[in-house]
Amino acid sequence: MTTSTTAAEVAHIESLAIAAMHAGRQQDAINAWARIVSMQPDHAVGLTQLGQVAFKQGDFESARTAFQRAANADGRTARQWVNLALACQQLKDEEAEEAALFKALAVDPYDLLALVLRGSMYERQGKKHLAASAFGAAAAVSPPLDRLSPELRPAVTHAMNFREQHYQSLGNFVDQRLEPYFKDCGSAGLERFRLSVDILLGRKQRFDPQPMRYFMPNLPVVEFFERNTVPWLDEVEAHTEAIRDEFLAVLRADEQGAGFVPYITYGADQPVAQWKELNHSPRWSVLHLVKEGKPVAENASRCPQTIAAWQATPWPEQAGRTPTAMFSLLKPRTHIPPHVGASNCRLVTHLPLIVPPGCKFRVGNTTREWVPGKAWVFDDTIEHEARNDSDQLRVVFIFDTWHPLLSAEERRMISALNSALHSFSGEITNQYDV
């Protein structure tokens, strides 16, 4: 029989085997696959099918032999090696099981089943650290649980739970070991180190600046700035009562709400992503005093003391973009979702004016509650969000300011860069702004 004749005959028998499988004629399919393997001893598909039949029948030694021959003949898919690992697992040959899983992950390091099986093997062996590592890799590559097949879902759920419990145990152990050192060093000045430990142990997330447009490198990553870096805050806070009184006067006089506009105003042709709930919504509205670098004359003229207090701060000058200053109104039961700002060379200041209980603000890993008259400065290019879980209105005076670590020359050059970008665009837009 010639090679071409053999190939054609094998292809024909293979089609018969597949048809028999689909029709539920298992023995006919087995006979067809066995005939193919007798004709082509290295036929990987036939060997795999025979191995699966043997596995289901509990003949794990025959299954192992078939899977080993299929993997040796081909070995280009992780599943071939996973099949071999499963047979070796049933035979309690852990050395061969581990070797087969190594081969599977060498073919595809992201194969979810192989990662889960490796974690399970290490768990059986009592190698908790290795199991946590393998289960962690499985959790990282796994799609959401509701998108997994029902057969795989329990194993992946176990992998996630095992990893979480392992890191909890690790965290408790590390905390106990470090506690005497904390006592010796004193609690002050170690907040940054404590955060590094929490990030290392997965208890908190790492947040870095993610400006939507302009990034100034080599500026330190700071969520909320210490007051000694923004000494002008004291003077701003001293005007809290006058600023609040001006806001309330405008609010009372503006019965139609003409001056207060939604903060989020994406057009119908733009993707709103996380802003769907707040787009064009009065639940988060603002009264602009200074917008896109220019005073809003009608509003600013009604708040002279507020404008005077703001003008004494180091506001950035960037045509068409900054400075900005506004009253921000967050209605009851409203959540501003996580988002980031445009540029890390500009920071944002909050001066709380009206704050009912249940209002919180998060920047990165730090969550604070606004306190009327107590201002803060933060980097809005770090993910942040706000909540008003009360039944009353929350009001904050907001404006931007230069990053305090920028030199006078850098500030001047950033302003010049912004001007050049806008000149190139031919109009004032935020396409290139910094």
N, C-alpha and C positions, 0 to 999 in steps of 0.2 A: 504493500500500500504506500503510495507516494505521500510526501509531506503535505502537498496541497490538498490531496484527497482526505488525509487525516484531519486537517484544519477545517475543511468544509463539513466533514462528518461530526466533528466535535461541536461546531457551531450549531448544527442541526439538533444534536442531542441536548445541547444546552437550552435551546428554545423549548424542547419538549419537557425538560426538567422544570423550567420556569413556569410553563403552562400547567404542569401537574401540581406545582406548589400553589398556584393561584386557585386551582380547582379543588384543593384540599386533599389530593391524592398523594399522601406523604410517602408511602412505600414506593410508588412509581417514581417520585422525585428522587428518593434515595438511590434507587437502582440506576437512574439516569446519571446522577452525580458520580456514583461509584464507577460506572462504565467510563465516564469521561476521565476520571483519575487513573483508571487502568490504562487508558490510551495515552494520557499526558500526566505523568506522575507529579509534575510541578504545577498543575493547574490550580492557582491560588483560590479561585472562586469555588471550585468543586471541593477542595480540601476544607475551606471554611464552612461550606454547607454541611459536609459530613461531620465536621467537628461540632457544629451547633446541634446536630441531631444527637450525637453521642453525649454532649453536655446535658441536654434535656432528659436523656435516659439515665443519667447518673453515672455514665461510663466516663469518668473524668480522665482516666489514663489514655483512652483512645482519643478523647477530645484534645488533650494536650498534644498528642502526637500529630494529629491533623493540623492543629493551629500552628504548631512549631514548623511543620513542613510548609504551610501556607506563608508564614512570615519569612522563612528562609528563602522561599521562591520569589517573593515580592517584597514585602516589608515596607512599602511606600506609604501606607496609611497607619495612623495611630491605632485604629480599631483592630487591625490584625494583631498587634502586640498586646492590646487590652484583652482580646479574646484569650490569648495565651496566658496572660497574668491571672485571669479569672479561673482558668483550669488549674493553674499552679496553686492558687489560693485554696481551692477545694482539696487539693492533694497535700496541703500544708507544707509545701515547698517554698518557704518564704524567700530563700535566696534566688530561686528562679523567678518568683513573682516580682521581686524587686528589680531584677535584671530586665524583665519584660516591660515593666512600667518605665524604666529608664529609656528603653528603646522607643516606647510609645511617645514619650515626651521629647525625645531627641528629634523625632519626626515632626511633632507639633507640640511645642511647649505650652500652648494655650488649650489643649484638649481637656475639657471639663471633666469627663468621666475618668480619665487617667489621673488627674490631680486629686479627685475625690478618692479614688482607689488607693493612691499613694498615701494620702492622709489617714485613711482607714487602716492600712497596713501598719503605719507607724503607731497609730493609736493602739492596735492590738499588741504591738511589741512593747508598749509602755514608753515609747520615745515621744513624750509630750511636746517637746520643743519642735522636733521635726514635723510632727503631726500638725501643730498649729501653723507652721510655715506652709505646708502643703494645702491645708484647708484655707488658709488666708489667700493663697494664689487662686484656689478654686472660687472663693467668694469674689475675688477681684475680676475674674473673667466671666462669671456667671451672669446671664441676663436676669431680669426681675423674676422672682419665683413664679408669678402667675403666667410667665411665658415659657416655663420649663415643662417638659413632659411629666405626666403624673408619676411615672416610674422613677424619675431622677429627683423630683422635688424633695422627698424626705431626706435623701442623702445630702443634698446641698444645704437644706435647712440645718441638719446636724453639723455640717462643716462650719456654717456661720456661727452656730451656737457654741461649738467647741472652741473656735478661735476667740470669741468674745469672752468666754469663761477663762480661757488661758490668759488673756491680757488682763482680766480683772485680778487673777491670782498674781500675775507678774507685778501689776500695779500695787497691790497690797504689800507684796514682799519688798518692793523698792521703797515704798513709803516708810515701812518699818525700819529699813536699813538707813534711810536718809534722815529720819526724825532727830537722832542725836546730833547730827551735823547742823541741822537747822537751829537747834537749841543753842549750840556753841556759837554759831555765826550771828544769831539774832534774826528776827523776822524781817527787819527793814532791809530794803534794797535787793531782795531775792525774788521779786515778782517775775522778772524776766526768766530767771532760772526755773521757777516753778512752772511757768508756761511751757518752757522747752521740754520739761519732763512729761507734762500732760500731752504734748504733741507727739513725743516719742512713743508714748504708751497708747496712743490712739484715743485718749480721753477728750482731746480737743483737736480742732482742725487747724492746719497752717493756712494763714491768710496773708497774701502778698498784694501789693498795689497792682491793680489791673486797670489803668486808665484807658478810657475808650479812645483817646486820641493822642495826647502828648505825654511822653514819659521822660522825666529828668533822672538819669541814672545816679547812683551812689548817694541818694538821699536815704537816711535811715528809715526803716519801716516802723512807724509809730501810729497807734490807733488814736488815742487821746493824748494831746500834748500837755506836758507838765506846765504849770502856771509860770514857772520862772523863765520859760522859753517864750511866753506871750504875755509880758508884764502889763500891756495895755488893757488886759481884761478887767482889771480893777476899776479903771475909769469907765468902761462900758457898763459894768454892773452898777456903778454909782448912779446911772441914769435910768435904772430899771423902772422906777415908779413913773417918771415922766414919759418914758417910751410906752409903757402900758396905758397910761391915761390918754395919750394921743391915739393909740390904736382903738381904745374903747369909744373915743369921740367919733372917729371915722366910722366904726361899726354901727353906732347908734344913728348917725346921720345918713348912712348909706343903706336906707331901707330896702331899696331895690337890688342891692348887691352888685351894682354895676362895676364897682372897682375891684371886686373880688372875682377872680377867674380860676378855672381848674388849672392845676400845675401841669398835669399831663395832657397834652393836646396833639397826639399823633393824627395824621391824616388817614383817610379811609384806605389809601393806597400803600400804607406803610405797615410793616409787621409790628404788632404791639407787644408780643411775647408776654412778659410778666405783668405788663401794664393794662391788660384787658379790662380788669375790674375798675381801674381808676381813670382810664382814658376819657377825657372830657367830663369827668365826674366832679361835682361840688364837694364830695366827701374829703378830698384834699385840694384845698383852694389856697390862693395866695393874693396878697395885695402888693404889687410891685412898686417899690419906691425908686429903685435903680434897676434897670433891665438892659442886658446886653451892652453894658458900658455907658448908658445914658440915663439921666434922671427921668422918671415918669412925672412930668411937671405937675399934673393935677393932683397926684397922690403925694408927692414929696412936699408940695407947698402946704399941705394940711398937717405935716409932721415935722416941723422945723427942729425940734429938740432931738428927735430921732436921727434926722439927717446930720445934725451937728455932732452927735456922739459917734455916728458911723464915720464921718469924715476924718476924725482924729485917729482912726485905725490905719494900718498899712495896707490899704486896698490895692489890688493888682490893676494895672492898666493895660487892657488888651482890646483893641477896637473890635466892636461887634460881639464881644463875648463877656468881658468883665470890665468894671466891677458889677456886682449884683447885690441888692439888699431888698428884703421882702418880709412881710408878715406871713407866716405859714400857719394855716388853720387845718387841723385834723379833727374831723367830726367823730362823734361817738362810734365805738365798735368798728374802727377802721384800721386796716393794716397796710402799711407801705411795704411792699415785698423787697427782698434783698436785691440790691443794685449797686453800681459803682459810678463814680463821676468821671469827668473828662480828662483831668490833668493833675498830676501829683505836685506840681509847682504851686498850685493854689489849694489852700485849706478852707474849711468851712467852719464858721462860728455859729453856735446856738446860744441865744439869750432867752431862757424860758420866761414867759410872761403870765400865762394862765395854764396851770397844770393840775388837773384833778388826779386823784389816786388811780393807779392802774395804767399809767403811761410809761412805756419803756423804749429805750433806744439801744440798739446793738451795733457795734463796730467790730468786725472780726470776732474775736473770742470774748470781748468785753461788753457787758450789758449794764447800762446805767438807767436810773430814773431821773427825769428832769426835776429840778427844784427851782421854783420861781426866784429869779434874781441871781442864780448861780450859772455862769456861762462856762462853756467849754469850746475847745478847738479840736477838730479831728480831720483825718485824711479821708476824704470821701472816695478816693480810688480804692480803698479797702472795702470789701463787701459790707454793707450796712443796711439796716431796716428799722422801721419804727412802728409802734403799736399804741393805739388808744383803746384800751379795753374798758373804759369807763362809759358812763351815760352822759358825759358833758364834753364841751368843746375844749380842745387843747390848742394853745397859741404859742408860737415861738418866733422871735425875731431872728432872721437868718441873713448872714452876709459872708462873702468870701474874703480871704486875706492871703498875702504872700506867705509862702513857706519861710519860717524864720531862719533857716540855714542857707538860704540863697543870698549870695552877695549882691551888693548894689549893682555891680557890673552884670551879673547874671540876670537880674530882674530887667535891666535895661535891654539886654540882648533878647530875652524872651519876648518882651513887648515889640521889639523891632522885627523879630521873626514872625510874630503874629500879624503885624502890619504887612510884611512882605507876602505872606501867604494869602491874605485877603486881597491885596492888590493884584496878585496873579489871577485869582478867581474872578475879578472884575466886579464883584459885588460883596456885600457883607453877608456871608453865610457862615455856618459852623462846619463846613465840609473839611476845612484844614485847620480849624482854630486850635490854639494851645492854651 
